[in-house]
Amino acid sequence: MEEARQDNARQAALDYHEFPKPGKLEIRATKPLANGRDLSRAYSPGVAEACLEIKADPATASRYTARGNLVAVVTNGTAVLGLGNIGALASKPVMEGKAVLFKKFANIDCFDIELNEPDPYKLADIVCALEPTFGAINLEDIKAPDCFIVEQLCRERMKIPVFHDDQHGTAIVVGAAATNALHVAGKNFADIKVVSTGGGAAGIACLNMLLKLGVKRENVWLCDLAGLVYKDRNEQMTEQKAAYAQGTTAASLAEVIKDADLFLGLSGPGVLTPEMVAKMAPRPIIFALANPNPEIMPEAVRAVAPDAIMATGRSDFPNQVNNVLCFPFIFRGALDVGATVINDAMQLACIDGIAALARATTSAEAAAAYSSEKLTFGADYLIPKPFDPRLIGVVASAVAKAAMETGVATRPIHDLDAYREKLNGSVFKSALIMRPVFEAAAQTSRRIIFAEGEDERVLRAANAMLEEMTDKPILIGRPEVIATRCERAGLPIRPDKDFEIINPESDHRYRDYWGSYHELMARQGVTPDIARAVMRTNTTAIAAIAVHRGDAESMICGTFGQYLWHLGYVRQILARDGLHPRAALSLMILEDGPLFIADTQVNAVPSAEQIAETVIGAVRHAKRFGVEPKVALCSHSSFGNLDSDSGRRMRSALEILDAREVDFIYEGEMNADAALDPELRARIFPHSRMQGPANVLVFAYSDAASTARNMLKLKAGGLEVGPILMGMGNRAHIATPSITARGLLNMSAIAGTPVAHYG
């Protein structure tokens, strides 16, 4: 059975690399090349202008070429993962994989370069000759001690960052994990005894980093296959090992491990035994980082030291020491300020950022990616997960700041806060476009009530509101359930301490609430008994009554169930005093910019008057996001070519808008392709009042709008903000079941904006 499983896994890995096309990388153009004009700019004669600018000022290469965002991953294949010296060609899948990680986590472009050159001095010559092509060099999988020679020579001769990730990437992540492990154990770097196995590049770099963090040199004991590294030892020695020689006589790992606070293993399986662990200091910290099999398995450690703090290099145990936590982001920060080197200050800033992020509340995105794990800071969660999207903003900005402070930045960033927001915007697609909405919401404090308060997404959104906004969340749910789920999710917030609770099972407002509901609905067949039952069981109705009575300014519901079901209760209770649901507007954030779509939910077949109202509401909301609206009235008919129902309604809506003399650009009726393709529109209707692509699409049927929204989400990678319920004076918004915690946070910012900001 196990053999069959391994065969299947092996074949799956091979298929992943082979299909649908060989390898994991391709090159794509970033500029159009569709006609002779493009060709003349991309190549001769236009390309000469860029060449001359760079010749006059080499620094402009980062403006006119990809060099400023281009990294070389360079190896000679002499020390690949756990495979050893497999040669340059066989190492190529690993280097391609490294390039993919650069792109995925930090949007850095990479070329993988595998060189048939075992001589470290000649290898350094080749790497140095690559300087005109790249903004930075990542040395990878070069055996020790050659890697030390190559890196030193390259750093001395090159004016761009050269970073051997096997050394420094590992050291940085170990440094962050050690920082937090000591925090959990109540110990200090200056006081601990460290015992390490592994005198290779990574092991030596980790020890060097621990010294920079405060460990005393006399408290470090290094062992390898020959035992303790001691003074004047001749067997298997290198200059780097000799720097950590301890004492003058031979000793075994079993002898030197006594009273050690931290074991750092970068060697091989089975090196550390349970008997050795038992000799260590109380609350031992054990980093068994050999891959794929650690120096000791976690269960063996727990058997003799239940309170031990454990990290490995494997993803199936807590606290995986993974270099991807570091290298994409340290390069991102270094490239963005044009750093000439990655120095100690930048590496220490990276450590501080990673460690601090683990101590903060876990992001909703990381929690979703690792749904089976409890991501609460402590012995089993010392460092963030690689898919925590906050890493780029925290780490890269810290690295950039350190580079500027130490004088190695050639392109300093003047506004670090704006830079960090831009980085966050690269992973949180909604961050930049939501900024004006969050800023408007910050001008006042509104009480936002969540109908489904027991949902983990709601709890994460509420926690984020308390961290990032002035609005106050109110949650409907059972306090004990909410408290348990907050704890399980690693959230610091608790009911009635950090936010208000309305408990459907027992709340002092129950009589007032059902009384209000009965008063509103008495002539619609709702008896007192029905009113009582609804106020015990229907959280959407409870939230709406809370808003109606003034206990909250706005409500958010819809994380489960059907939209129109929720809308029915919003209409019953809150559609009064001139308020009524007009339409649902979805903002789709796409690679080429924002696109608003309406009406995705409310009116199945809107009248011409309803379409006109939808257009006016959509324009008002687009302006809230800082978007200058261009509205297309979308139909099966295009500029009168069909006498269809949708065409007639759209033409009537156009007449209504014309009569109102509105102050925004709109056009119709037209097909969606004509709305988005101005060249097509110009061919079929040359005198259109709209120039360029539309950014607000209003459809004649909600089915069409909803279909467009869903296709953009699933096939174009669109991120939805909303749906925004228009016409309710910002008193109610209804989500859809696919909404994320960040989507709820965005919706709470919309709900938290005063009505005056709606225009």
HELIX and SHEET records of a PDB file:
HELIX    1   1 GLU A    2  GLU A   18  1                                  17    
HELIX    2   2 GLY A   36  ALA A   42  1                                   7    
HELIX    3   3 VAL A   47  ALA A   56  1                                  10    
HELIX    4   4 PRO A   58  THR A   60  5                                   3    
HELIX    5   5 ALA A   61  TYR A   64  1                                   4    
HELIX    6   6 ALA A   66  ASN A   69  5                                   4    
HELIX    7   7 LEU A   89  SER A   91  5                                   3    
HELIX    8   8 LYS A   92  ALA A  106  1                                  15    
HELIX    9   9 PRO A  120  ALA A  129  1                                  10    
HELIX   10  10 ASP A  146  ARG A  157  1                                  12    
HELIX   11  11 ASP A  165  GLY A  169  3                                   5    
HELIX   12  12 THR A  170  ALA A  185  1                                  16    
HELIX   13  13 PHE A  189  ASP A  191  5                                   3    
HELIX   14  14 ALA A  201  LEU A  213  1                                  13    
HELIX   15  15 ARG A  217  ASN A  219  5                                   3    
HELIX   16  16 GLU A  239  ALA A  242  1                                   4    
HELIX   17  17 LEU A  253  VAL A  256  1                                   4    
HELIX   18  18 PRO A  274  LYS A  279  1                                   6    
HELIX   19  19 PRO A  298  VAL A  304  1                                   7    
HELIX   20  20 ASN A  323  LEU A  325  5                                   3    
HELIX   21  21 PHE A  327  ASP A  336  1                                  10    
HELIX   22  22 ASP A  344  ARG A  359  1                                  16    
HELIX   23  23 ALA A  364  ALA A  369  1                                   6    
HELIX   24  24 LEU A  391  LEU A  391  1                                   1    
HELIX   25  25 ILE A  392  ALA A  396  3                                   5    
HELIX   26  26 SER A  397  GLU A  405  1                                   9    
HELIX   27  27 LEU A  416  VAL A  427  1                                  12    
HELIX   28  28 ALA A  431  ALA A  441  1                                  11    
HELIX   29  29 GLU A  456  GLU A  468  1                                  13    
HELIX   30  30 PRO A  479  ARG A  488  1                                  10    
HELIX   31  31 TYR A  510  MET A  521  1                                  12    
HELIX   32  32 ALA A  522  GLN A  524  5                                   3    
HELIX   33  33 PRO A  528  THR A  537  1                                  10    
HELIX   34  34 THR A  539  HIS A  548  1                                  10    
HELIX   35  35 TYR A  563  LEU A  574  1                                  12    
HELIX   36  36 ALA A  608  ARG A  624  1                                  17    
HELIX   37  37 ASP A  645  ARG A  660  1                                  16    
HELIX   38  38 ALA A  672  LEU A  676  1                                   5    
HELIX   39  39 PRO A  678  ILE A  684  1                                   7    
HELIX   40  40 SER A  702  LYS A  715  1                                  14    
HELIX   41  41 ALA A  741  ALA A  751  1                                  11    
HELIX   42  42 VAL A  755  TYR A  758  5                                   4    
SHEET    1   A 4 ASP A 109  GLU A 114  0                                        
SHEET    2   A 4 LEU A  70  THR A  75  1                                        
SHEET    3   A 4 ALA A 136  LEU A 139  1                                        
SHEET    4   A 4 VAL A 162  HIS A 164  1                                        
SHEET    1   B 6 GLY A 227  LEU A 228  0                                        
SHEET    2   B 6 VAL A 220  ASP A 224 -1                                        
SHEET    3   B 6 VAL A 194  THR A 197  1                                        
SHEET    4   B 6 LEU A 262  GLY A 265  1                                        
SHEET    5   B 6 ILE A 285  ALA A 288  1                                        
SHEET    6   B 6 ILE A 309  THR A 312  1                                        
SHEET    1   C 5 GLU A 500  ILE A 502  0                                        
SHEET    2   C 5 LYS A 472  ILE A 476  1                                        
SHEET    3   C 5 ARG A 447  PHE A 450  1                                        
SHEET    4   C 5 SER A 554  CYS A 557  1                                        
SHEET    5   C 5 ALA A 732  ILE A 734  1                                        
SHEET    1   D 6 ILE A 665  MET A 670  0                                        
SHEET    2   D 6 LYS A 630  CYS A 634  1                                        
SHEET    3   D 6 VAL A 696  PHE A 699  1                                        
SHEET    4   D 6 GLY A 593  ALA A 598  1                                        
SHEET    5   D 6 ALA A 583  LEU A 590 -1                                        
SHEET    6   D 6 LEU A 719  MET A 726 -1                                        
END                                                                             
